[in-house]
Amino acid sequence: MSDLIRGFARDEHGEGLIEYGMLAAFVASLAFATLLLDPLHIRGSVVRAFNKAVNALLLICQGDLDQR
């Protein structure tokens, strides 16, 4: 049993994957915190871009409805 535990403790397979996962989680948490705190006023730009896209889609849909 102790050999099994020693072997498990020495096994380094998957270690790189865990490190990449931790790095991805760190970057995601920084991006999330930046959007929440909004020091660069990103939120307004994102909202404006989203509204532009929605309005463009609405215009396209209305054009399709008018042609029917």
VMD Tcl script that builds the backbone (N, CA, C; Angstrom):
set m [mol new atoms 204]
animate dup $m
set s [atomselect $m all]
$s set {name element resname resid chain x y z} {
  {N N MET 1 A 0.817 -1.195 0.000}
  {CA C MET 1 A 0.000 0.000 0.000}
  {C C MET 1 A 0.865 1.265 0.000}
  {N N SER 2 A 1.934 1.229 0.790}
  {CA C SER 2 A 2.800 2.406 0.855}
  {C C SER 2 A 3.508 2.635 -0.481}
  {N N ASP 3 A 3.812 1.553 -1.224}
  {CA C ASP 3 A 4.415 1.718 -2.552}
  {C C ASP 3 A 3.450 2.420 -3.501}
  {N N LEU 4 A 2.176 2.109 -3.378}
  {CA C LEU 4 A 1.161 2.727 -4.216}
  {C C LEU 4 A 1.074 4.230 -3.930}
  {N N ILE 5 A 1.107 4.599 -2.685}
  {CA C ILE 5 A 1.043 6.016 -2.301}
  {C C ILE 5 A 2.297 6.751 -2.752}
  {N N ARG 6 A 3.465 6.117 -2.585}
  {CA C ARG 6 A 4.714 6.746 -3.039}
  {C C ARG 6 A 4.697 6.935 -4.557}
  {N N GLY 7 A 4.229 5.916 -5.270}
  {CA C GLY 7 A 4.150 6.018 -6.727}
  {C C GLY 7 A 3.206 7.120 -7.168}
  {N N PHE 8 A 2.083 7.244 -6.472}
  {CA C PHE 8 A 1.122 8.303 -6.797}
  {C C PHE 8 A 1.710 9.675 -6.534}
  {N N ALA 9 A 2.468 9.826 -5.454}
  {CA C ALA 9 A 3.065 11.115 -5.102}
  {C C ALA 9 A 4.162 11.502 -6.095}
  {N N ARG 10 A 4.850 10.514 -6.664}
  {CA C ARG 10 A 5.930 10.805 -7.602}
  {C C ARG 10 A 5.449 10.963 -9.043}
  {N N ASP 11 A 4.239 10.528 -9.324}
  {CA C ASP 11 A 3.709 10.581 -10.683}
  {C C ASP 11 A 3.452 12.030 -11.087}
  {N N GLU 12 A 4.028 12.452 -12.211}
  {CA C GLU 12 A 3.886 13.837 -12.664}
  {C C GLU 12 A 3.026 13.957 -13.915}
  {N N HIS 13 A 2.333 12.908 -14.313}
  {CA C HIS 13 A 1.460 12.963 -15.491}
  {C C HIS 13 A 0.279 13.882 -15.192}
  {N N GLY 14 A -0.034 14.754 -16.111}
  {CA C GLY 14 A -1.164 15.665 -15.935}
  {C C GLY 14 A -0.825 16.935 -15.179}
  {N N GLU 15 A 0.398 17.050 -14.728}
  {CA C GLU 15 A 0.793 18.236 -13.971}
  {C C GLU 15 A 0.727 19.495 -14.832}
  {N N GLY 16 A 1.159 19.389 -16.087}
  {CA C GLY 16 A 1.115 20.536 -17.001}
  {C C GLY 16 A -0.310 20.976 -17.271}
  {N N LEU 17 A -1.219 20.004 -17.407}
  {CA C LEU 17 A -2.620 20.318 -17.654}
  {C C LEU 17 A -3.220 21.088 -16.481}
  {N N ILE 18 A -2.870 20.699 -15.285}
  {CA C ILE 18 A -3.365 21.407 -14.102}
  {C C ILE 18 A -2.829 22.836 -14.073}
  {N N GLU 19 A -1.569 22.999 -14.426}
  {CA C GLU 19 A -0.978 24.345 -14.434}
  {C C GLU 19 A -1.662 25.226 -15.478}
  {N N TYR 20 A -1.940 24.677 -16.662}
  {CA C TYR 20 A -2.641 25.455 -17.677}
  {C C TYR 20 A -4.061 25.793 -17.226}
  {N N GLY 21 A -4.702 24.868 -16.550}
  {CA C GLY 21 A -6.042 25.131 -16.023}
  {C C GLY 21 A -6.028 26.237 -14.982}
  {N N MET 22 A -5.035 26.224 -14.118}
  {CA C MET 22 A -4.925 27.274 -13.105}
  {C C MET 22 A -4.631 28.623 -13.758}
  {N N LEU 23 A -3.795 28.623 -14.792}
  {CA C LEU 23 A -3.487 29.863 -15.506}
  {C C LEU 23 A -4.735 30.407 -16.202}
  {N N ALA 24 A -5.505 29.523 -16.830}
  {CA C ALA 24 A -6.739 29.949 -17.497}
  {C C ALA 24 A -7.738 30.510 -16.488}
  {N N ALA 25 A -7.847 29.874 -15.333}
  {CA C ALA 25 A -8.749 30.372 -14.289}
  {C C ALA 25 A -8.299 31.739 -13.780}
  {N N PHE 26 A -6.997 31.934 -13.648}
  {CA C PHE 26 A -6.462 33.219 -13.196}
  {C C PHE 26 A -6.766 34.327 -14.207}
  {N N VAL 27 A -6.533 34.038 -15.492}
  {CA C VAL 27 A -6.796 35.033 -16.531}
  {C C VAL 27 A -8.290 35.353 -16.594}
  {N N ALA 28 A -9.129 34.326 -16.483}
  {CA C ALA 28 A -10.574 34.547 -16.505}
  {C C ALA 28 A -11.021 35.388 -15.314}
  {N N SER 29 A -10.451 35.135 -14.147}
  {CA C SER 29 A -10.835 35.916 -12.971}
  {C C SER 29 A -10.382 37.375 -13.100}
  {N N LEU 30 A -9.219 37.609 -13.702}
  {CA C LEU 30 A -8.773 38.984 -13.934}
  {C C LEU 30 A -9.682 39.700 -14.929}
  {N N ALA 31 A -10.065 38.999 -15.991}
  {CA C ALA 31 A -10.963 39.603 -16.978}
  {C C ALA 31 A -12.315 39.923 -16.350}
  {N N PHE 32 A -12.829 39.015 -15.535}
  {CA C PHE 32 A -14.111 39.226 -14.869}
  {C C PHE 32 A -14.036 40.409 -13.905}
  {N N ALA 33 A -12.953 40.478 -13.130}
  {CA C ALA 33 A -12.787 41.586 -12.189}
  {C C ALA 33 A -12.659 42.917 -12.924}
  {N N THR 34 A -11.968 42.914 -14.051}
  {CA C THR 34 A -11.816 44.138 -14.839}
  {C C THR 34 A -13.166 44.612 -15.357}
  {N N LEU 35 A -13.984 43.681 -15.824}
  {CA C LEU 35 A -15.310 44.073 -16.309}
  {C C LEU 35 A -16.198 44.561 -15.176}
  {N N LEU 36 A -16.073 43.962 -13.995}
  {CA C LEU 36 A -16.895 44.399 -12.866}
  {C C LEU 36 A -16.478 45.781 -12.364}
  {N N LEU 37 A -15.179 45.991 -12.234}
  {CA C LEU 37 A -14.693 47.277 -11.721}
  {C C LEU 37 A -14.729 48.354 -12.794}
  {N N ASP 38 A -14.581 47.963 -14.050}
  {CA C ASP 38 A -14.691 48.832 -15.224}
  {C C ASP 38 A -13.808 50.083 -15.128}
  {N N PRO 39 A -12.492 49.902 -14.887}
  {CA C PRO 39 A -11.627 51.077 -14.805}
  {C C PRO 39 A -11.401 51.747 -16.163}
  {N N LEU 40 A -11.574 51.026 -17.241}
  {CA C LEU 40 A -11.339 51.580 -18.571}
  {C C LEU 40 A -12.641 51.940 -19.280}
  {N N HIS 41 A -13.746 51.876 -18.567}
  {CA C HIS 41 A -15.074 52.165 -19.117}
  {C C HIS 41 A -15.383 51.276 -20.317}
  {N N ILE 42 A -15.064 50.011 -20.160}
  {CA C ILE 42 A -15.294 49.019 -21.214}
  {C C ILE 42 A -16.775 48.701 -21.323}
  {N N ARG 43 A -17.468 48.700 -20.201}
  {CA C ARG 43 A -18.873 48.292 -20.175}
  {C C ARG 43 A -19.710 49.117 -21.153}
  {N N GLY 44 A -19.514 50.415 -21.191}
  {CA C GLY 44 A -20.279 51.271 -22.094}
  {C C GLY 44 A -20.022 50.926 -23.556}
  {N N SER 45 A -18.776 50.641 -23.884}
  {CA C SER 45 A -18.438 50.270 -25.260}
  {C C SER 45 A -19.079 48.944 -25.647}
  {N N VAL 46 A -19.063 48.001 -24.728}
  {CA C VAL 46 A -19.662 46.694 -25.007}
  {C C VAL 46 A -21.170 46.832 -25.180}
  {N N VAL 47 A -21.804 47.616 -24.336}
  {CA C VAL 47 A -23.254 47.820 -24.433}
  {C C VAL 47 A -23.606 48.505 -25.745}
  {N N ARG 48 A -22.839 49.510 -26.125}
  {CA C ARG 48 A -23.111 50.200 -27.394}
  {C C ARG 48 A -22.941 49.264 -28.588}
  {N N ALA 49 A -21.902 48.449 -28.573}
  {CA C ALA 49 A -21.680 47.505 -29.670}
  {C C ALA 49 A -22.803 46.481 -29.732}
  {N N PHE 50 A -23.244 46.006 -28.570}
  {CA C PHE 50 A -24.348 45.051 -28.527}
  {C C PHE 50 A -25.630 45.678 -29.069}
  {N N ASN 51 A -25.912 46.910 -28.657}
  {CA C ASN 51 A -27.120 47.585 -29.130}
  {C C ASN 51 A -27.071 47.828 -30.640}
  {N N LYS 52 A -25.894 48.159 -31.170}
  {CA C LYS 52 A -25.751 48.329 -32.617}
  {C C LYS 52 A -26.062 47.028 -33.347}
  {N N ALA 53 A -25.559 45.927 -32.814}
  {CA C ALA 53 A -25.798 44.623 -33.435}
  {C C ALA 53 A -27.277 44.266 -33.384}
  {N N VAL 54 A -27.913 44.519 -32.246}
  {CA C VAL 54 A -29.342 44.223 -32.107}
  {C C VAL 54 A -30.155 45.073 -33.083}
  {N N ASN 55 A -29.839 46.349 -33.174}
  {CA C ASN 55 A -30.570 47.233 -34.092}
  {C C ASN 55 A -30.373 46.804 -35.543}
  {N N ALA 56 A -29.172 46.396 -35.902}
  {CA C ALA 56 A -28.923 45.935 -37.267}
  {C C ALA 56 A -29.725 44.675 -37.567}
  {N N LEU 57 A -29.775 43.763 -36.619}
  {CA C LEU 57 A -30.570 42.543 -36.814}
  {C C LEU 57 A -32.064 42.859 -36.908}
  {N N LEU 58 A -32.521 43.808 -36.098}
  {CA C LEU 58 A -33.934 44.192 -36.169}
  {C C LEU 58 A -34.273 44.804 -37.520}
  {N N LEU 59 A -33.377 45.649 -38.037}
  {CA C LEU 59 A -33.601 46.246 -39.354}
  {C C LEU 59 A -33.637 45.176 -40.446}
  {N N ILE 60 A -32.755 44.206 -40.342}
  {CA C ILE 60 A -32.748 43.117 -41.321}
  {C C ILE 60 A -34.042 42.326 -41.243}
  {N N CYS 61 A -34.481 42.022 -40.035}
  {CA C CYS 61 A -35.725 41.253 -39.875}
  {C C CYS 61 A -36.932 42.060 -40.368}
  {N N GLN 62 A -36.952 43.339 -40.103}
  {CA C GLN 62 A -38.070 44.161 -40.569}
  {C C GLN 62 A -38.072 44.251 -42.076}
  {N N GLY 63 A -36.914 44.305 -42.687}
  {CA C GLY 63 A -36.834 44.321 -44.156}
  {C C GLY 63 A -37.382 43.032 -44.739}
  {N N ASP 64 A -37.084 41.921 -44.094}
  {CA C ASP 64 A -37.611 40.630 -44.569}
  {C C ASP 64 A -39.115 40.570 -44.411}
  {N N LEU 65 A -39.645 41.143 -43.332}
  {CA C LEU 65 A -41.086 41.108 -43.117}
  {C C LEU 65 A -41.806 42.011 -44.082}
  {N N ASP 66 A -41.176 43.154 -44.451}
  {CA C ASP 66 A -41.807 44.078 -45.374}
  {C C ASP 66 A -41.894 43.496 -46.788}
  {N N GLN 67 A -40.968 42.629 -47.138}
  {CA C GLN 67 A -40.938 42.077 -48.479}
  {C C GLN 67 A -41.954 40.949 -48.650}
  {N N ARG 68 A -42.466 40.389 -47.569}
  {CA C ARG 68 A -43.429 39.272 -47.666}
  {C C ARG 68 A -44.793 39.745 -47.992}
}
mol reanalyze $m
mol bondsrecalc $m
mol representation Tube
mol addrep $m
